[in-house]
Amino acid sequence: MRFFHGIAIAGLMPSTNNLIRQLAPPALMGRIFGFNQSAQFIGMFSGAFFGGQLAALIGIRNLFLLVAALLIVNAMWCKIQISHNSTVS
């Protein structure tokens, strides 16, 4: 799963940077890319830190079940948002 996650992130990051480049005003480009990088690193740190704390608290097996449930909820939310946005347009 970590391998597939890495592939997904490798495909997502250039797309995110391209979208930022297209939408950001040229005068603020460096600042916005800086915010983007800061948010990525804070997310990587806090995810590992709090994931480790949560695993110690509830156990690694329960942590995987919790993450699986959150991913399913996120997938359903994305599907609802995509179907809602496609009917609005």
Secondary structure as the mmCIF struct_conf table of DSSP 4:
data_model
#
loop_
_struct_conf.conf_type_id
_struct_conf.id
_struct_conf.beg_label_comp_id
_struct_conf.beg_label_asym_id
_struct_conf.beg_label_seq_id
_struct_conf.end_label_comp_id
_struct_conf.end_label_asym_id
_struct_conf.end_label_seq_id
HELX_RH_AL_P HELX_RH_AL_P1 ARG A 2 LEU A 23
BEND BEND1 ALA A 24 ALA A 24
HELX_RH_3T_P HELX_RH_3T_P1 PRO A 26 LEU A 28
HELX_RH_AL_P HELX_RH_AL_P2 MET A 29 ILE A 58
HELX_RH_AL_P HELX_RH_AL_P3 ILE A 60 VAL A 88
#
